[in-house]
Amino acid sequence: MGLLRQRDFLLLFVGQGVSRLGDGLYTAVVIWLAWSLSHDPGSVALVTTAAYAPAFLATPIGASYADRHDRRRLMIATDLVRAAVVAVAPILLAAGALNLTLLAIGVALLALIGAPFSPARNALVPQIAPAGRLLEANGLLQVSFRAAFFVGPLLLAPLLAVLSLELVLALNVLTFLASAATLAAIRVRPAAAGGQAVGLREDLLAGFAALRAEPDVLIVILTFVLALVAASGFLTVGVVALVGDGFGGGNGQYGLLLGIAGVAEVFGALVVARLRLRDLAITAVLAWALLGAFRFPLGLAGTPAVAAALLAITGFASALTDIPLIALVQQRIPDRHLAKALGLWEAGIAGALSISPFITAGTISLVGVRNAFMVSGVALISIATIAAVIITRLRVSHPAREAISEAR
């Protein structure tokens, strides 16, 4: 991969891979801490919601700051502040002062502080990678992010076998510092001039206007969020119910199936990085139909081997849903509004991840786990098909605008 031979992109690739490794480890540690402090599934759900809900509310605001200020410096500052907040946790834990309330407050605070980070990171890519290689750049970064995040939770058990929980938390602090160090070493091309300085409200309105001017981009983002509501809960609540009720298996089988899906996502991202996709918008929405087509029979899987094969295909398809989306936004939205557009997508992800498990659980209770997977598959195919039809009609009714957009 030629991009990995470029110093600045390699620094971003490695540094953010380490950051995502820390995120995966952090997620596992927080869930384990919540369970250890309460032994109550409801309390674990509360802490999980505390980690997502603030991001849903704060990401658009954080993204606006990322568009109006130096993105690289904002990311460095975010990393350093989050490192300082996480560094308090081992001290409280060692003193016996960490309780469920403080844990929930801490994860919510980290979510608020980190709100500008992901939009700023994705908006920074066009300042590092050549314009014609954005799909490759995003594909490679997603390989790094997915692989690292997948490995993070797997490290929890072996680390706890040799280290205390306090030291594991301290390792997470080091991942923030490593991310900040690599960001500080990166040289980025200057962003496009933003013109006259505006306030937060005016900037958010201008960003939404920029998205409305590219309706197919907005449709791709909305499709992703709606599809994630219909899909993401089934990868957690749905698969664990399938393993427990359908196969009579245990947590090892559940972890193996999720691991297979995760490895397939990494492989999918690596393949997408090598593709030359001509129509990013249609690819991004129809990928959900592909995912739904193989999600539909998952509930009928009679053996873990069949379920593993279907999860591998859906994991591969998931790489086609977000990598083309990110590249599409980077190509079509002006740089001064890029982080806001990506921030809207990130906020939608946070909202979808917050409500999808409850929707999945409700669907399973109404129709059973096997039928629920079929409902999810049909929903994904329907959402993707409707989105593809709308995009196609938009192009027919506005051919001049489409020609301009394709030329960018």
N, C-alpha and C positions, 0 to 999 in steps of 0.2 A: 504494500500500500504506500504510494508515493507521499501522501500527506503525513504519514508517520515519520518521514525523514525530514520534515520541516520542524525546526526547533520549537517554534511557538505553539504549533498545533500539538506536538508531542507533549509539551509541558501541560497543556490543557487536558489532553487525553489521560495522562498519568495522574495529574493532580486531582482531577475530578473523579477519576476512578477510585483513588484513595478516599476521597470525600464520600462517595457512594458506598464504599466498603464500610466506612464509619456509620453511615445512615442505616445500613442493614443491621449492623451490630447493635446500634442504638435502639432500633425498633424492637429487636429481640430482648434486649436488656430491660427496656421499659415495660414490655408485656410481662416478663418474668418478675420484675419488681412489683408490679401491680398485683399479680397473683400471690406473690410471697407475703405482701402486706395485708391482703384481704381474704384470700382463698374464696373469692366470690366472682363468678363470671360477670355479673352486672357491674362490679367495680372495674374490671378489666375493660369492659365496653365503654365505661365512662371515661377512663383515661385515654382510650383510643380515640374517642370523639373529641376530647380536649386537644388531641394532637392534630386533628384535621379541621375542625370548625373554625379556629382563628385564621387558618390559611385561606379558607373560602372567603372570609370577609376582608382580609388584609392584603391579599395578593394583588388585586387591581391597583390599590393605593401604592404598594411597594413597587409595582411595575412602572407606575407613573414617575416615581423618583428615579428608577433605573433609566428611563428615557430622558430625564432632564439633568442627570448628573453623570459623572464618569462611572461607567458600569464596572470596570475592573476594580477601581478603588472601593466602590460600594460593596462589591463581593468580598473584598479583603476585610473591610470593616465588619461586615456581617459574620464572617468566619471568626474573627477575633472576639467579638462580643459573645457569640454562641459558645466559643471555647471557654470563656470566663464563666458563663452561666453553668455549663456542664461541670466545670471544675468544682463548683460548690457541692454537687451531689455526693461525691465520695466523702467529703468532710462531714456532711449531714448523716450519711449512712454509717460512717465509722463512729459518730457520736450517738447513734441511736435516735436521732432526731428526725429522720426522714419518715414521713407518714403519707397516706394516700392523698390527702389534700395538697400537701406540698408537691408531691409528684405530679398531680394533675395541673397545678399552677405552673410548675416548671416546664412541662411539655407544651402547655399553651403559650408560655412566654417564648420558648424556642421557636414555635411556629410563627409567632408574630414577628420576631426578629428576622427569621429566615424568609419572610414573605417576598422580599425583592430578589432573592438569590437565583432561583431557577429561571424566572423571566430574563434577568440580566445575563445569566450564563448562556441561554439560548440566543439572546440578541447579540451577544458578543461574537458568536461564531462567524458571521459575515465580515467582521473586522479582522479575522485571522485567516479563514479559508478563502480561496478564490471563488468568485461568484459562480463559475461553472461547475464547481465541485461541492456544492452545498449538500446534495443528497449523500455523496460519499462521506463527507465530514460528519454529518448527523448520524449516518449509519455506524461509522466507527465509534463515535462517542457513545451511542446507545449500546454497542457491544461492551464497551468499558463499563458503562453504568449498570447494565443488567447483570453482567457477570459478577461485578464487585458486590452489588446489592444482594445477589443470590448467595454469594459466599459468606457475607457478613453474619447472617443467622447461624450458618453451619459452624462458625468459629466459636459460638457461645459455649457449647458444652466442653470442647477441649480446652478453651481458655479457663473456664471455671474449674477444670480439673487440676490446674497448676497455679492459678491466680485467684485472689479474692475478687469479689464483685466490685469492691472499691477500685482495684487496679484495672479491671476491665473498663470501668467508666473512665479512668484516667487515659486509657488507650484511645478512647473515643475523642478525648480532648486533643490528642496528638494528631488525629486525622484532620481536624479543623485547622490546626497549625500548618500541617503539610499542604493543605489546599491553599491557605493564605500565602505560603512561601512560593509555591509554583505560580500562582497568579501574579505575585509581585515581580517574578522574573520574566513574565510574558511581555512581548512588545506587540502592541495592537495598532492597526491603522486608525487614524482619527475618524470618529463618527461624522456623519454629515451634519452640517451646521443646522442648529435647531431654530434659528431665527429669533424673534423677540421672545423674551422670557414670559412665561404665563404661569398662573396659579394652578393648584391641583385640580379644581373643578373644571376649569377651562381645558386643561390638558386631557383629562379623562373624556370630556365631551368630544374633543378633537380626535382622540384615539378611536372612539366609537364611530365617529363620522368616517374615519379612514377605513374601518372595517365594513361599514355600510356601502362604501364606494366599491368594495370588492365582495359582492354578495355570495359568490361561490366559496370564497375563503371562509366567510361567516357560517355558511351552511356546513362546511367540512368540520369546523370547530363544534357547532351545535350537534352534529351527527355523532361525533366522538363522545361528547358528554352524555347524550341520551343512550348511546350504545353501551357506554361504561356502566350506566345505571342498571341496564338489563343484563350485563355480563359479569361484572367484577365480583359480586357477591357469590356467584356460583363457583368461583375459583377457590373460595374459602369455605363458606357455610355449605354450599352445595356439594363440593367434593368430599368434605368430611362426613356429611350425611350419607352420601353414596357409599363411601367406604364402610361406615358403621352399620347402616341399615341394609345396603345392597350386597356387600361382600362379606360382612361380618369381620372386617379387618380392624387393625389397631392404628396407633399413631405412627408407627414405622411405615405402614403402607400408605398412609395419608401423606407423610413427608416425602416418600419416594415419588408419588404421583405429582406433587407440586414441584419437586426437583426436576422431573422429566419435562414438565411444562416450562420451567425456568431455563433449562438448557436449550430447549427448542427456540425460545425467544432470543437467546444469545446467537444461536446459529442463524435464525431468521434475520437478525440485524446485520450479521456479517454478510449474508447473501444480498440484502437490500443495498448495502454499501457498494456492491459491485455492479448493480443494475443501472441502466440508463432509462429511467421511466419518463415517458413523454407526457403523460397526463397525470400529474400528481393528485389533483382533486378527485378524479374518478377512481384512481387506485386507492386512495385513502378511504373513501366511503365504501367501495365494493369489497375491500378487505374484510369489513365487518360481515358482509354476506357470506364470504368464505368461512369466516370463523363460526358464524351461526349454522352453516350447513353441517359442520362437524360437531358443533355443540348439541344439535338436535338429537343425534342418536346416542349421545354420551349416557343418558339415563337408561338406555336399553342395554348398555354394555353388561355382558354376563360374567366377565372375568376382569381382574385388574390389568391383564395384558392388553385387552381390547381398549379399556379406559385409558391406559397409558398411550396407546397409539393415537387415539382421538385427541387427547390432551396435547400431544406433541404437535399435531397438525394445527390445533387452535393456537398454541404458543407461537409457532412459526408465523401464522397469519397475523398475530398481534403486532409483529414488527412492521407489517405493511400498513398498519393503521396510524401509527404516530410519526415514523420517520418521514414519510412523504408529507404529512401535515406540517411538521416543523419547517421542512425545506420550502413548502408552498408559502407559508407565512413569511419566511425570510426573503423570498423572492418578490412577493407582491405588496407587502406593506412597507411604506417608507420608514427609513431607519429611525426617525424621530418618534414614531409610534410603535416600533417593533416590539419592545418589551411589554407594552400595554396589551397588544394583541395576544402575545404569548402568555401574558399574565391572566387574561380572561380565560384562556384554555386551562392554565394551571388551577385557577379558582374553580372552574367547572369540574376538573378532576377531583379536587378536594371535596366538593359538594357531593359528587357521585359516589366517591368512596365512603362518605359518611352515611348515605341513605341506602345504598345498594344491599348491604347485608340484611337490613330489616325487610326490604322488599323481597329478597330471596327467601328469608325465613317464613314470611307470610305466604308466599307462593307455595312453598313446600308444605306448609300446614294445610293449605286449601286443596291441593291436587296431588300431593305426594311427591317424593323426590324424583322419581323417574319421569313423571309427566311434567314436572317443573323444568327439567332440562329441555324438554321439547318446547315448552312455552318460551323459554329464553332463546332457543334457536330460531323459532318463528319470529320473535320480536326483533332479533338482530337482522335477519334477512329482510323483514319489512322496513325497518328503519333505513337500512342501506339502499334498498331499492327505491324508496321514496326520495331519498337524498339525491341519488344518481339521476332520477327523472327530473327533479327540480333543477339541478345543475345543467342538464342537457337543454331544458327549455329556456333557461336563462341565456345560454349561449346562442340559441336560435333567435331569441328576441333581441339580443344585444350583440350582434357579431362584431361590430366595430370595437366595442369595449373589450371583448375577448381577444381580438387581434392585438390591441395595445398591451393587454396584460401578458399575453404569450411572448411578446417582444421584449419584456423587461428582463 
